[in-house]
Amino acid sequence: MKGLNGIDLLMAKNVNPQCSVFIVSAMLNLDELCKKEIKAGLVAGIISKPFNVGPLLERIAALVK
């Protein structure tokens, strides 16, 4: 989302705790930067660029069910 980074987007969890957040980024070591959020269960997944859209869609579909 323009103007927001993935960690900022996690604030959406305060508005809708049921939403799933995937962070798609080319940033290195994002999993290290988000350790606290991952441990708290705020992150459904971190997808590194470039990525194959198939597995991402599968992970999203599994969460929607």
N, C-alpha and C positions, 0 to 999 in steps of 0.2 A: 504494500500500500504506500503510495507516494506520501512522503513526509513522516512515515512511521517506520521503525525497524521492527523486527520480529518480537523483540522483548517488549516494546511498547504495545504491540498488538495483544500481548498476553493480558493486558488490562481488561480486554473484552471478557475475560473469565469472571471478572467482578460483576459484570452486567448480566452475563448468561453463563453460569457455571457448567452447563451441559455442552457448550460448544467445544469442538476439537480444534486445536491449533497446530498446523504444520508450518514449520519455518523452512522456506526454500531460499537458499542463499549461496553465494560464492565465497562468503567470508570464511577464512580458515579458523579452525578451532572453535567454531560456534558452540559445539557441545560443551567445551570447557567454560565458555562465557555464560552458558545457560544452566550450569550444574544445579543451582538452587531451584530454578523453575522446573527442570526435569524431575528432580527429587520430589518436588511438591505435586507432581502429576499434572502440571499445567501444559506440558508439551506432548502432543500426540506423536510427533516425529520431527526429525530434522532431515531435510533432503538437500544434499549437496549438488550444486550445478557443476557440470552438465548432468542431467539425469534422464532416465528412460521414463516416459509418462505412464507406461503400462503398470509398473509396480506401484506408482503413486496412486493411480486410480483404484487399484486393488485395495490398498490400505484405506482409502477414503470410503470405498464401498463397504468394507468390513465394519467401519465405524458407524455407518448410516443404518445398518441392519438392526 
